[in-house]
Amino acid sequence: MEKFTARVLRHKGAVMLLAAVVFLIGMGATPLAIQRLSEEYAHPGMPAFDANQEITAIYGNGGYQRPFVPVVVLPEGQGVDASKDAIGRAFAAVAARLPQARVVSYADTDDRRLVGADGRTTFGLVFPGTYSDGSPPGGGLGETPDESPVIRQAMIPHLPPGAEVHVTGLDTLAPSVDAGGVDVPAKIGIGVLAAVTVLFLVFRSTLALVPILISVLSIFASFIVILLLTLVTTVHDVALTTMPLLGLGIAVDYSLLLIARWREERAGGARAEDAVRRATASAGRAVLFSGAAVAIGLMTMVVLPVPFLRSLGIAGMIITAVSVAATLTVLPVLLALAGQRLDRRGGARLTREAEAGRAWSAWARGVVRLRRTAALLSGGLLLALALTGLGVNLGLPESRHLLTTGPGHDGLTALTRAGIPAGAITPIDVLVHGDPAATVEVIGRVDGVAAVLAPATPAWRREGTAVISVLPVAETGSTAGEATIARIRAAVPEGARVGGNAAQSMDFQDHAYGAFPWMLALIALVTFVMLARAFRSLLLPLKAIALNLLSLGAVIGAMVLLWQFGWGTREILGIQPTGSIGEFVPLTIFAFLYGLSMDYEVFILARMREEYDGGGDTRHAVVQGIGRTGRLVTSAALILFISFAALAMTPELDVKVFASGLALGILLDATLIRGVLVPAVVAMMGRWNWWLPGWAARLLRVEPSPIRNEAPGN
C-alpha cells in the first residue's frame, strides 16, 4: 500500500486530470445508461415464469396476473338457475367493458361448484388483460389498478333488482399502494443532505465536502461501467434505485475513515504528504479489505439465475470497486494538495484527534468491565430476533392477513358464508396444447382442487392451445395451497404447463434459495481467508463471520415482526402489513448487509489489531479501537440509515420492504453488534483473539502471531 500511495502522489497532476475526465464522461454516460436499463422482471428458465409468459403472449391476460372475482348474491327467494341468463349478460357486459379480459361464470360452464350452498350466491373470474387505464397485465400486489368499480358498474344493470355485487380478489383485499415509482433524485437529495450534515458535525470544516465529492465521482464513474455493460448484457433498472444511495454510503464511509486517520497523523506531528502516506498505509488497507468484504457479500446475487437480482449485485460490486479506487487514488491527492487549507476551521480541534474519543473510550471501558453481562443481553436479544426470523413467510399473502373491511372483504365474506372455499380467489392457470379434456379430468381428481374451469370459448382457446383455471380449496399463499400446486404439477400430462402467481413464486424460491446454504458456506470460507490475512488471527475472522450472520438473522427477525406480524408497520410506514415478506427480500438484504456489516467490522477490528501490535494488551486494544473508530462507524452508519430510511418512504411496496430491511439492519449492526457485542466478545476472548500459529501464517503468507501473556483479567 505504501508503494502504491507513493506512486499516486508522484503523479498528482495525472490523477486529477484523469478524475476530471472520468467525471465529465460519467455525466454524459449517466443519462445514456439510464435509457438502456431494462424494466422487465424476467425469470427465464423457471417453469412457471415461462408458462405465464406464454399465456400472456397468447391470451393477453392471466398467467402471473391475479384475477378479480365478482360475487353475485341474488335476492331472497331467487336462485341462480332462474337468473342464469341475467348472470350471463352481466358477465358478458364485463367482457365488453374490458375487451382483452378473459371471463368465466356459471352461465358459461353450468358448473355447480361456482354456486354457493344457498343456491343464490355465485361467482366468476375476470382476468382483465390490459387494465382500463392502459396498464399492462401483472404488477405487484396492491399496485395494479382497481377494476372493481368498472366491473360492478357493468354488471348491476343486467341483474335482478335487489341483487348485490361484491368484487373480491387478492388485489382488492391488499392495501392500496401507489405504483408511481421511486423518486430517485429526491431520495438521493435526502441522502446527500444527511451526509453533509453528519460530516460537518464530524469535521467542523469544509473538509466535510471532500467525501461528497469522492462519492459523486464514484457514482458517475460507475455509470460509465453500467453503460458499457448494457452493450453486452441486460442490466435492470434496480441499479438506478440502489447504486447512487449505496455509492453515497460506501464512498463516504471509506473517505471518512481515511480522512479521520489523516487528521490523526497530522495531530501526531506528521506534515504534508507524510500524513497522507501514513494514513493510507493503515486506513487504506482497511478500505481495501472492506471493499473486498462488500464484494463477497454481493457475489451472492451475481451468481443467481435471476436477472434483476444479478443486476443488483453487479451494480453494487461496481460502485464498491469504484469507491475503493477513488478513495485510494483521488482522495490522497486531494488531501496532499488542499487538505490543510480545507481543514482550517477544524484545525483548532486537531489536537483532540491525537487521542481517542473520550465518550467512546468511556463507553468501551464500561462494556469491557461488564463484558459478560453486555454479551449476554445484546446477544440474547439478537438471538431471539434471529429465531423469530426462522418463521419468515416468503410466499404470497393470504386473505386473512389483508384488509378486514371494504368491498373486497365483503365479497370474500359472501363467498365463504355460502360455503365456497377461499382458494377460489387464487386460481392456478394451466396451459395445454390441443384438447384440454384429458388434462381437466386429471386435475379434477387431484386432492385439494375445488373446481376446474376450461370454457370452450375464444377467450379460453386460441392458437391451438387452451388455458385452464384451477380453483384450489386452500389459497395458494398457504402451505396447503402450495402443496396443491405441487400435486397438480406432478399429475398433469407431459406438455401441460402450470403457471400462476403462486407457482412462479415457488419456482423463484427454489432457484434462489436451493443452493443458498452451499453458497453461504463458500462465502464464509472466502471471507475467513481474507480476514485471517487482514487481522493475522484465526479466531477473529470466525467471530466476525458468526456475529455477522447473527446480525443478519436478527434483521430478518425484525422484518418478520414489522412486515409479517405488523408490529408498528402502520404507525411507522403508513401501510398495513400483508403477513408475508416477499421471496426476494431476505436474499437481497443478506447480500447488501453482509458486506456493509463486515465493512464496519473491518474498520473496528483492524484498529484493535493495530493497537494490540503497538504493545497494548487486549483491554487497551478494545478501548482504543472503539475510541478511535466508534464515532466514524456511527457517523457512516447514520448516513446510510437515513438514506435507506428515505428510500423506505417510497410508494413502491417492494422497494419499501427492501429499504426498510436495510435501514433496520444498519441500525442494529451499528448499535448492538459493533457498539456492544463486538467489544464485549473481543474482551472475553482475551489474548486468543490475536493467535495465528506458524503453520497457518505460512499458508496465509503473513507474519505469525504467537500468544502473548497479558495482565490478569484480560
Buried (B, 14 or more C-beta within 10 A) or exposed (E): BEEBBBEBBEEBEEBBEEBEEBBEBBEEBBEEBBEBBBEEBBBEEBBBBBBBBBBBEBBBBBBBBBBBBBBBBBEEEBEBEEBBEBBBBBBBBBBEBBEBBBBBBBBBBEBEBBBBEBBBBBBBBBBBBBBBEEBEBBBBBBBBBBBBEBBBEBBBEBBEEEBBBBBBBBBBBBBBBEBEEBBBEEBBEBBBEBBBBBBBEBBBBBBBBBBBBBBBBBBBBBBBBBBEBBEEEBBBBBBBBBBBBBBBBBBBBBBBBBBBBBBBBBBEEBEBBEBBBBBBBBBBBBBBBBBBBBBBBBBBBBEBEBBBBBBBBBBBBBBBBBBBBBBBBBBBBBBBBEBBEBBEBBBEBBEBBEEBBEEBBBBBBBBBEBBEEBBEBBBEBBBEBBEBBEEBBBBBBBBEBBBEEBBBBBBBBBBBEBEBBBBBBBBBBBBBEEEBEEBBEBBEEBEBBBBBBBBEEEBBBEEEBBBBBBBBBBBBBBEBBBBBBBBBBEBBEEEBBBBBBBBBBBBBBEBBBEBBEEBBEBBBEBBBEBBBBBBBBBBBBBBBBEBBBBBBBBBBBBBBBBBBBBBEBEEEBEBBBBBBBBBBBBBBBBBBBBBBBBBBBBBBBBBBBBBBEEEBBBBBBBBBBBBBBBBBBBBBBBBBBBBBBBBBBBBBBBBBBBBBBBBBBBBBBBBBBBBBBBBBBBBBBBBEBBBBEEEBBEEBEBEBBEEEEBEEEB
